[in-house]
Amino acid sequence: ELAGTPKAGKTTALHVLSRFFKQCGYQVQQMRERASECPIAMKGHFFFNTWTTTTMIASMIENLETEADVLLLDRGVFDSIVWLEDQSRARQVSAREREVFRDFALLDRWRSLTDLTCVLTVSPEVAMRRENADLLIPRKGSIVSDEFLRRYNEVLGQVRRDVEDLFRFFDLDTSAHASPKQTNHALAAALVGQMRRWVDPEIAAIPRAAAQEIFGGRRVAELPAALEAIASALVFRPRSELEADEGHVQLVAAAVLRHGGDMLLVRRSAEHDEKRATFGRDLLWKGCHVPRPAAGTDLLATAAEAIERRLKEDFHLARLDGRPVPRALVWNEHPEQVRHLGIFFDLEIPTAEFARSLAGKVFKHERNQTKIELHELVSPAALHARLSDGSDLELESWSRDLLRHLVGGEGPA
């Protein structure tokens, strides 16, 4: 999101950044502000901000599944609550309206869609100079006026401080910039730096030799006995480096969803799903890489938090009403699996109604052409029997290993 003071250079920067990233080979979607299209004539009216905010949120949601690599938003969630605060101070909205609308705009579901909020500011003097630079007769509007800009900057600063912990901010005062190019260069540099951390995060891994020692030829290792050995061998490196390093094994947090002793069987339903072709159609878990733990947080807590976040994101859940319980480690030296080690958790689905709502659901992702079906809840014994008689199951390797471990038999390899 690009937000901030009028005449700070936001709209110009948006167009330049869009062109820059396209020239770098990225697909870019530009979401421009809709204020000029608002059917409410009075910009100070509460309905004006309501219309622009709700259409902005609708546009963000609409573009979630596009092929774009970069989404650039001219005035987003943060900008909307700045205008709301300005209207509140001008007595254009009631205290109750302010509270309800602010809470709505700051709902985590769409607030968290914005990875970076760039706040561009400019002094009133410079803003007025830019506004009138090419005019024969200087003009003074209701928005771009010295009085309004001073008030707006004060409100902007206060709201920025109030929501410090809700957004990832990049602040840029453009008052001293002699040309838009300086602003655009500073923004591009900030975005490129942030994008590198998003697309290539540091993740947890251990040396392959350490994994071999921990497992000793087995495919499943018990927790917490093996945890100390993993913790002592941990390294954190960018994912791109580890993908090219055969000497290290990446850690994956994996959750098995359970209810009343049954396990949720997950199916990759898309015929052309690359993972289905490589690993297998059916699995008993969902997983994600383990990021670098925050200060004071241990590996298991970080892995549990990561898999909770992934489950809520992938299955469109607001809450899970349960905590992942660590159970075992799974790893083998098959060429397709040797690069990853699973930290397996059980996550209990707390109610029969919740369990029924999940079983049978299909989640499609147009961007990567995947389709995940939460196929059915089934007992480990029944799954093992189906696997043994060669029926309809196509379980991937980790699921087979975990299932054999749970039922206490070797079963089919």
N, C-alpha and C positions, 0 to 999 in steps of 0.2 A: 504494500500500500504506500502511495505517496500522499502525504497530508501536510497541512501547515498553513502559513499565512498567505492570503491572496497576493499575487505578484512575486512570490518567492521563486518561481521558475518550475513549478510542478508539471504543468501541462506540456511545456516545451521539453522538459527532461523525459517525460513519459514517451513522447514520440521518438526522441533521440535514442533512448535506451532500447526501445522496441526494434528500431532499425539496427542498432549495434549487435544485439543478441541474434537477430536473424542473420546478419552477415557472418556471425561466428558459427552458424550452422544449427542453431536452436529453433524449434517451433515456438512462436510467441503469440499469446493471446492478449490483446490490449482491451481492458474494460474501462471505458471512459466514464466520467461523471455524467449523471443524467439530469443535472439541475436545469440545463437549457431546455429540456423536454418536459419539465414538470408542468402539469395543467393548472397548478395553483400559482396565481400571478404574484402574490405577496410573499417575498422570500423570508420575511420575518415570522410568517405564520407557522404554528406548530405542525399543521398538515403538510407544509412544504418539506420540512425535515423528515416527517413521517414517510412521505412518498419517496424521497430520494434514498432514505435508509433502506426501506423494504425492497425497492427495486434493485438496489445495490446488492443486498443479501441474496435476492433471487438470481441475480446475474452470477454471483460467486458459486452458488449451488449448481446452476445450469452448466458452468464450465468445469466442474469437477472431473468429468469423465472424458474431456476432450484429449486430443493428441498433443496438446501444447506442453512444452517443457517448462516454460516460464509464463506466469500470469501476472500482468502488471495492472494494478488497480488505481485509478485516479479518484482519490477520496473513498475511504472504506469505513470500517467499523469505528476506528479511533476518531476519524474526522467527524463522524455522526454524533458522538457524545460530546465533542468540543462544541459543536453548534447547539446541541441540546443545553449545555451548561450556559452558553451565552443567552439563549432564549429564556432560561430559568431566571437569570439575573435581571433580564429585562421584563420579568413578570408576564411573559407570553405563555408560560406553561405553569401549571400548579405543582406543588411539591409532590403530590401523589403521581401526577403524570410524569414528572421527571424521574421519580423512583422506578416506576413500572417500565417506562420506555428504556431507561438506562440499563436495567436488569435484562430486558429483552435483547438489546443491542449487544450486550456483553456475554450472552450465553456462550458457553465454551464450544458448543457444536460448530458455530461459524466464526467466533473470534479466533479459535485455534487454527482455522484454515489459512490465516495470514502468517507467513513465516517471518516476515520482516516489515516493520513499519518505519518508513523514512519520514522524519518530521523536518520539513524545510521552513525556515523562518527568515524574515527580512524586516529591517527597521521601517517604520512608517515613512520616514523621509526618503529612503531609497525606493520604497514601493511606489510612492507618489511620483518620483522622478521617472521610474520605469513606465508607469501608466501614461505619462504625458510626453514621453521622449519623442514620439513621432507626430504629435498633434500641433496644429497651428494655434489652437485655442485650448488651453488647459481645461480639463473637466474634473468634476468632483462628484462621484456617485455615492449611493447609500452604502455600498460595500467598500469600495476603494476610496476612503477618506481618512484623513489623519486621525480624527477622533475615533472612528471605528477600528482602525488598525491597531491603535494603542490598546484599546479595550480587548480586542481579539487576541493579541499577543499575550496579554496578562492572563486571559482565560485559558488559552492554549497551554501556557506554562504550568498553570495550576492543575489542569486535567492531566497533563503529562506526568506530573509528580504523583497524582492520586492513583494512577493505574500503572505505575512503574513495574509492578510485578506481574502484570497481565499481558504485556506485549514485549517483543524483542525490538528495541528501538535503535535507530541510527539517526542522530541529530546533525543537522547541517544548517549553519547560519550563512545565508548567501549574500548578506549585506555588502561584504567587502569584495565580492566577485565582480571583476570588470566586465565579464562576458558570460553568457549562458554556458559556454564551453567548460569553464572552471567548475560550475555546478554539475554538469553532466559527467565530467571526468571523475569528480569525487564520488558521485553516486555509483558509477560503473565500477570503480575500484572497490567500494564497500560491498556491492552485490556479488561481484566475482569471488571475493574472499568468503562471504557467507555461503555461497552456492557450493564452494569446494567442501565445506564442512557438512553440508546437507547431503551431497551426492556421494561423498567418500568419507564417512564417519570413522572414527577410531572404534574398533571392536575388540573383544577379548579372544585370546587364543593361547594355546600351550604348545610347546615343541612336540613333534610327532613321537619322539623318543620317550617323552614323559607319558603320553597316552599309552604307548606300548607297555610301559612299566606298570601303569595303573591297572590296565585290563588283563595283562598277562595271558593273552590268548582267548580270554572270555569276550563275550559281546555285551554283557550287562554287568555293571559294577554297582555295589550298594552305596547309598549315602547314609550317614555322613562320613563313612570310613575313608572314601576317596577324596573328600572335599579338601582336606588339608594339603594333599599332594598336588591337587589342581591349583589351589591358591598360591602355593610356593613357586609354581612354574608359570604363572600368568604373565602375559605380555599384552600390550595394547598398541595396535598399529592401524594405519588406514586400511580399509577393506581392500582397496585395489592392490596394495602391497601383499597382503596375505593371500589373495586369490592367485598370485603368481609365485607363491612360496610353498613348495611341496614339503618343506621341513616343519611346517606348523599346521595345527588343527584348530579350526575356528569353532568357538563355543556357540551353541544354539539353545535358546530356551524353548522347551516344547511342552505343551499342555494337553493332557488327556481329559476330555470332558466326560463326567460320569454322573449317573443318577441311579440310586438304589442298587448299586452293584453292577449296573450295565455301563457299557462304554459307547460313546457316540462315534459311529463309523462315518468318516468323511470321504467323499468321492470327488475326484477331479472329472467333471462331466464333459468338458470341452474336448472334442476329438483331436484337435490340433494343439493341445496344451503340451508345451515342451517338457514340463516336469512329469506329466503323465507318461510320455513316451520313454523318458529316461529312468524314472524311479518306480512307477507303478500307478495304477488308477486309484487304489483304495489306501487309506491311512487312518490311524487312530489318534492323530495329534495335529495341532497347528503350532507353528514355530516362528521364531525370528532370531536374528543375531543378538548377542549380548553386548550392549554398549559399555564404554568405560564408566565405572561406578562414580557417582558424585562423592565428594569428600565426606567421610564418615559413614559411607554405605558399603556393605559387604557384597560379595559376588552373588549370593543366592537372592538377597533382597532386590538387587538390580535386575537379575534375570526374571524374577517374579513380576516386578513392575513392568518390564518390557513386554512380557507375554500377555499380561492383563491389558495393556494398551493395545497390542495387536489384535487380541480377540474382540475387544470393543469396537475397534475400527473396522475389522473385516466382517463382523456379524451385526454391525449397526446397533450396538447395545449402548445404553447410557450407563448401566451398572451391571455388575456380575453377582453381587450379594454373596460373595464367597472369596476365599483367599487361596491361591495356589499352594499346594502342599508338596514339598520336594520328595521324590520317591527313588530315583535311580539315574545312573548315567548309562548311555547307550552309544556304542562305537564299534565299528569293524573296519577291517582293512581292505574291503572290496574297493576296487578303483573308483566306483561311482560315489562311495560314501566316506572314503578315508579322510577327506579334507574337513569333515565336520563331526563334532561330538555333541550329543544331545544331553542337556540337563532336563530330565523329565519331571513334570509336576502333575499331580492330580488336582482337578478343579471340580468340586461337587456342584451340580446343578441343583439348587436348593428345593425346588418345588416341582411337582408333577406337571403343573400348568406351564411353567417355564420350559421344562423338558419337551413337552408336546409342541410348544411354539417353535422350538428349534428343529426338531426332527422333521425332515422332509423339505426344509427350506433350501432354496437355491439362490446363490449370490453370484451375479454376473458382473464382470469388470470389463467394460468395452475397451478400455485403453490397452490392456495387455491380452485381450481375447481369452480370458479365463472364466471358468464357471465352476464354482464350488458348491456341491450339494451335501448338506448335513443329512446323510442317507437314512440312518436308523439307529436306535439304541438297542444294543444287544449284549448279552453276557459274554465274558471272556471264554467260558466253556463252550458256548454255542459257536462263537467265532472260531475257536480252535478246531471244533468238529467240522465246520464248513471248510476250513483251510485244509484239514487232513483228507477229506473225501474229494478234494479237487473240484469243488462246486464253483460258485459264481464269484469268489473273492480273488482280487489281484492285489494283495497287500504288498506295500513297499517294504524294504529290508528292515528298517528300524521298528516298524509295527510288528513284523514277524518276530523279531528278537524279543520285543517287550511282551508280546502275547505268550511266547514260549516260557518266558521268565515267570509270568503271572500264574500260568496253569501248572508250572512245575514239571513240564515235560519238554523234550527236545522238539518233537513234531517235525514238520517239513522244513527244510532249510531255505 
